[in-house]
């Protein structure tokens, strides 16, 4: 909001990833959101359409990448 470039960051959350939660990083230019919980089908669809990488069940060295896996290395 104050000229900060968030394009090299990611957002970690602990709750589910419905579409309204997936929208939050999109609004500020964060390219990836990850959660220890599941993503909803609406959250995955929004991520797919908008180019956001959506990751769920990120725990114990494992994760599920639902869309745009090219950002995961």
Chimera marker file (.cmm) of the C-alpha trace (Angstrom):
<marker_set name="trace">
<marker id="1" x="0.000" y="0.000" z="0.000" r="1" g="1" b="0" radius="0.5"/>
<marker id="2" x="2.920" y="2.337" z="0.634" r="1" g="1" b="0" radius="0.5"/>
<marker id="3" x="4.900" y="1.359" z="-2.441" r="1" g="1" b="0" radius="0.5"/>
<marker id="4" x="6.035" y="-1.994" z="-1.046" r="1" g="1" b="0" radius="0.5"/>
<marker id="5" x="6.650" y="-4.704" z="-3.647" r="1" g="1" b="0" radius="0.5"/>
<marker id="6" x="5.172" y="-7.969" z="-2.357" r="1" g="1" b="0" radius="0.5"/>
<marker id="7" x="5.871" y="-9.932" z="-5.557" r="1" g="1" b="0" radius="0.5"/>
<marker id="8" x="8.800" y="-11.781" z="-3.955" r="1" g="1" b="0" radius="0.5"/>
<marker id="9" x="6.878" y="-12.844" z="-0.844" r="1" g="1" b="0" radius="0.5"/>
<marker id="10" x="4.266" y="-15.412" z="0.123" r="1" g="1" b="0" radius="0.5"/>
<marker id="11" x="1.517" y="-15.543" z="2.716" r="1" g="1" b="0" radius="0.5"/>
<marker id="12" x="1.276" y="-18.309" z="5.325" r="1" g="1" b="0" radius="0.5"/>
<marker id="13" x="-2.013" y="-18.862" z="7.146" r="1" g="1" b="0" radius="0.5"/>
<marker id="14" x="-3.390" y="-21.500" z="9.475" r="1" g="1" b="0" radius="0.5"/>
<marker id="15" x="-7.014" y="-21.679" z="8.343" r="1" g="1" b="0" radius="0.5"/>
<marker id="16" x="-8.895" y="-22.937" z="5.317" r="1" g="1" b="0" radius="0.5"/>
<marker id="17" x="-8.491" y="-21.186" z="1.976" r="1" g="1" b="0" radius="0.5"/>
<marker id="18" x="-11.900" y="-20.105" z="0.688" r="1" g="1" b="0" radius="0.5"/>
<marker id="19" x="-12.127" y="-17.572" z="-2.128" r="1" g="1" b="0" radius="0.5"/>
<marker id="20" x="-12.258" y="-14.544" z="0.190" r="1" g="1" b="0" radius="0.5"/>
<marker id="21" x="-8.967" y="-15.603" z="1.822" r="1" g="1" b="0" radius="0.5"/>
<marker id="22" x="-7.361" y="-16.260" z="-1.571" r="1" g="1" b="0" radius="0.5"/>
<marker id="23" x="-8.423" y="-12.772" z="-2.682" r="1" g="1" b="0" radius="0.5"/>
<marker id="24" x="-6.384" y="-11.057" z="0.059" r="1" g="1" b="0" radius="0.5"/>
<marker id="25" x="-2.883" y="-11.750" z="-1.353" r="1" g="1" b="0" radius="0.5"/>
<marker id="26" x="-4.130" y="-10.960" z="-4.861" r="1" g="1" b="0" radius="0.5"/>
<marker id="27" x="-5.082" y="-7.450" z="-3.786" r="1" g="1" b="0" radius="0.5"/>
<marker id="28" x="-1.507" y="-6.610" z="-2.749" r="1" g="1" b="0" radius="0.5"/>
<marker id="29" x="0.408" y="-8.634" z="-5.346" r="1" g="1" b="0" radius="0.5"/>
<marker id="30" x="1.521" y="-11.633" z="-3.266" r="1" g="1" b="0" radius="0.5"/>
<marker id="31" x="1.949" y="-14.557" z="-5.715" r="1" g="1" b="0" radius="0.5"/>
<marker id="32" x="1.534" y="-17.537" z="-3.326" r="1" g="1" b="0" radius="0.5"/>
<marker id="33" x="-0.652" y="-18.419" z="-0.345" r="1" g="1" b="0" radius="0.5"/>
<marker id="34" x="-0.037" y="-21.501" z="1.785" r="1" g="1" b="0" radius="0.5"/>
<marker id="35" x="-1.983" y="-23.007" z="4.654" r="1" g="1" b="0" radius="0.5"/>
<marker id="36" x="-1.747" y="-25.987" z="6.976" r="1" g="1" b="0" radius="0.5"/>
<marker id="37" x="-5.442" y="-26.546" z="6.213" r="1" g="1" b="0" radius="0.5"/>
<marker id="38" x="-7.355" y="-27.355" z="3.038" r="1" g="1" b="0" radius="0.5"/>
<marker id="39" x="-8.319" y="-25.055" z="0.188" r="1" g="1" b="0" radius="0.5"/>
<marker id="40" x="-11.948" y="-24.921" z="-0.913" r="1" g="1" b="0" radius="0.5"/>
<marker id="41" x="-12.914" y="-25.518" z="-4.536" r="1" g="1" b="0" radius="0.5"/>
<marker id="42" x="-13.833" y="-21.819" z="-4.861" r="1" g="1" b="0" radius="0.5"/>
<marker id="43" x="-10.433" y="-20.776" z="-3.500" r="1" g="1" b="0" radius="0.5"/>
<marker id="44" x="-8.650" y="-23.096" z="-5.931" r="1" g="1" b="0" radius="0.5"/>
<marker id="45" x="-10.730" y="-21.809" z="-8.860" r="1" g="1" b="0" radius="0.5"/>
<marker id="46" x="-9.923" y="-18.181" z="-7.998" r="1" g="1" b="0" radius="0.5"/>
<marker id="47" x="-6.222" y="-19.020" z="-7.715" r="1" g="1" b="0" radius="0.5"/>
<marker id="48" x="-6.275" y="-20.790" z="-11.069" r="1" g="1" b="0" radius="0.5"/>
<marker id="49" x="-8.063" y="-17.916" z="-12.842" r="1" g="1" b="0" radius="0.5"/>
<marker id="50" x="-5.915" y="-15.192" z="-11.293" r="1" g="1" b="0" radius="0.5"/>
<marker id="51" x="-2.457" y="-16.794" z="-11.474" r="1" g="1" b="0" radius="0.5"/>
<marker id="52" x="-2.039" y="-17.219" z="-7.715" r="1" g="1" b="0" radius="0.5"/>
<marker id="53" x="-0.314" y="-20.342" z="-6.412" r="1" g="1" b="0" radius="0.5"/>
<marker id="54" x="-2.549" y="-22.004" z="-3.795" r="1" g="1" b="0" radius="0.5"/>
<marker id="55" x="-0.982" y="-24.508" z="-1.377" r="1" g="1" b="0" radius="0.5"/>
<marker id="56" x="-2.801" y="-26.510" z="1.268" r="1" g="1" b="0" radius="0.5"/>
<marker id="57" x="-1.861" y="-29.073" z="3.902" r="1" g="1" b="0" radius="0.5"/>
<marker id="58" x="1.653" y="-27.578" z="4.170" r="1" g="1" b="0" radius="0.5"/>
<marker id="59" x="3.046" y="-29.488" z="7.126" r="1" g="1" b="0" radius="0.5"/>
<marker id="60" x="5.669" y="-32.036" z="8.016" r="1" g="1" b="0" radius="0.5"/>
<marker id="61" x="7.769" y="-31.381" z="4.904" r="1" g="1" b="0" radius="0.5"/>
<marker id="62" x="4.794" y="-32.075" z="2.581" r="1" g="1" b="0" radius="0.5"/>
<marker id="63" x="2.204" y="-29.982" z="0.790" r="1" g="1" b="0" radius="0.5"/>
<marker id="64" x="-0.554" y="-30.044" z="-1.816" r="1" g="1" b="0" radius="0.5"/>
<marker id="65" x="-0.150" y="-27.480" z="-4.579" r="1" g="1" b="0" radius="0.5"/>
<marker id="66" x="-3.527" y="-26.900" z="-6.203" r="1" g="1" b="0" radius="0.5"/>
<marker id="67" x="-2.582" y="-24.498" z="-8.996" r="1" g="1" b="0" radius="0.5"/>
<marker id="68" x="0.442" y="-22.784" z="-10.553" r="1" g="1" b="0" radius="0.5"/>
<marker id="69" x="3.117" y="-25.154" z="-9.174" r="1" g="1" b="0" radius="0.5"/>
<marker id="70" x="5.886" y="-23.427" z="-11.149" r="1" g="1" b="0" radius="0.5"/>
<marker id="71" x="6.579" y="-21.206" z="-8.122" r="1" g="1" b="0" radius="0.5"/>
<marker id="72" x="7.397" y="-24.208" z="-5.905" r="1" g="1" b="0" radius="0.5"/>
<marker id="73" x="11.059" y="-25.227" z="-5.963" r="1" g="1" b="0" radius="0.5"/>
<link id1="1" id2="2" r="1" g="1" b="0" radius="0.2"/>
<link id1="2" id2="3" r="1" g="1" b="0" radius="0.2"/>
<link id1="3" id2="4" r="1" g="1" b="0" radius="0.2"/>
<link id1="4" id2="5" r="1" g="1" b="0" radius="0.2"/>
<link id1="5" id2="6" r="1" g="1" b="0" radius="0.2"/>
<link id1="6" id2="7" r="1" g="1" b="0" radius="0.2"/>
<link id1="7" id2="8" r="1" g="1" b="0" radius="0.2"/>
<link id1="8" id2="9" r="1" g="1" b="0" radius="0.2"/>
<link id1="9" id2="10" r="1" g="1" b="0" radius="0.2"/>
<link id1="10" id2="11" r="1" g="1" b="0" radius="0.2"/>
<link id1="11" id2="12" r="1" g="1" b="0" radius="0.2"/>
<link id1="12" id2="13" r="1" g="1" b="0" radius="0.2"/>
<link id1="13" id2="14" r="1" g="1" b="0" radius="0.2"/>
<link id1="14" id2="15" r="1" g="1" b="0" radius="0.2"/>
<link id1="15" id2="16" r="1" g="1" b="0" radius="0.2"/>
<link id1="16" id2="17" r="1" g="1" b="0" radius="0.2"/>
<link id1="17" id2="18" r="1" g="1" b="0" radius="0.2"/>
<link id1="18" id2="19" r="1" g="1" b="0" radius="0.2"/>
<link id1="19" id2="20" r="1" g="1" b="0" radius="0.2"/>
<link id1="20" id2="21" r="1" g="1" b="0" radius="0.2"/>
<link id1="21" id2="22" r="1" g="1" b="0" radius="0.2"/>
<link id1="22" id2="23" r="1" g="1" b="0" radius="0.2"/>
<link id1="23" id2="24" r="1" g="1" b="0" radius="0.2"/>
<link id1="24" id2="25" r="1" g="1" b="0" radius="0.2"/>
<link id1="25" id2="26" r="1" g="1" b="0" radius="0.2"/>
<link id1="26" id2="27" r="1" g="1" b="0" radius="0.2"/>
<link id1="27" id2="28" r="1" g="1" b="0" radius="0.2"/>
<link id1="28" id2="29" r="1" g="1" b="0" radius="0.2"/>
<link id1="29" id2="30" r="1" g="1" b="0" radius="0.2"/>
<link id1="30" id2="31" r="1" g="1" b="0" radius="0.2"/>
<link id1="31" id2="32" r="1" g="1" b="0" radius="0.2"/>
<link id1="32" id2="33" r="1" g="1" b="0" radius="0.2"/>
<link id1="33" id2="34" r="1" g="1" b="0" radius="0.2"/>
<link id1="34" id2="35" r="1" g="1" b="0" radius="0.2"/>
<link id1="35" id2="36" r="1" g="1" b="0" radius="0.2"/>
<link id1="36" id2="37" r="1" g="1" b="0" radius="0.2"/>
<link id1="37" id2="38" r="1" g="1" b="0" radius="0.2"/>
<link id1="38" id2="39" r="1" g="1" b="0" radius="0.2"/>
<link id1="39" id2="40" r="1" g="1" b="0" radius="0.2"/>
<link id1="40" id2="41" r="1" g="1" b="0" radius="0.2"/>
<link id1="41" id2="42" r="1" g="1" b="0" radius="0.2"/>
<link id1="42" id2="43" r="1" g="1" b="0" radius="0.2"/>
<link id1="43" id2="44" r="1" g="1" b="0" radius="0.2"/>
<link id1="44" id2="45" r="1" g="1" b="0" radius="0.2"/>
<link id1="45" id2="46" r="1" g="1" b="0" radius="0.2"/>
<link id1="46" id2="47" r="1" g="1" b="0" radius="0.2"/>
<link id1="47" id2="48" r="1" g="1" b="0" radius="0.2"/>
<link id1="48" id2="49" r="1" g="1" b="0" radius="0.2"/>
<link id1="49" id2="50" r="1" g="1" b="0" radius="0.2"/>
<link id1="50" id2="51" r="1" g="1" b="0" radius="0.2"/>
<link id1="51" id2="52" r="1" g="1" b="0" radius="0.2"/>
<link id1="52" id2="53" r="1" g="1" b="0" radius="0.2"/>
<link id1="53" id2="54" r="1" g="1" b="0" radius="0.2"/>
<link id1="54" id2="55" r="1" g="1" b="0" radius="0.2"/>
<link id1="55" id2="56" r="1" g="1" b="0" radius="0.2"/>
<link id1="56" id2="57" r="1" g="1" b="0" radius="0.2"/>
<link id1="57" id2="58" r="1" g="1" b="0" radius="0.2"/>
<link id1="58" id2="59" r="1" g="1" b="0" radius="0.2"/>
<link id1="59" id2="60" r="1" g="1" b="0" radius="0.2"/>
<link id1="60" id2="61" r="1" g="1" b="0" radius="0.2"/>
<link id1="61" id2="62" r="1" g="1" b="0" radius="0.2"/>
<link id1="62" id2="63" r="1" g="1" b="0" radius="0.2"/>
<link id1="63" id2="64" r="1" g="1" b="0" radius="0.2"/>
<link id1="64" id2="65" r="1" g="1" b="0" radius="0.2"/>
<link id1="65" id2="66" r="1" g="1" b="0" radius="0.2"/>
<link id1="66" id2="67" r="1" g="1" b="0" radius="0.2"/>
<link id1="67" id2="68" r="1" g="1" b="0" radius="0.2"/>
<link id1="68" id2="69" r="1" g="1" b="0" radius="0.2"/>
<link id1="69" id2="70" r="1" g="1" b="0" radius="0.2"/>
<link id1="70" id2="71" r="1" g="1" b="0" radius="0.2"/>
<link id1="71" id2="72" r="1" g="1" b="0" radius="0.2"/>
<link id1="72" id2="73" r="1" g="1" b="0" radius="0.2"/>
</marker_set>
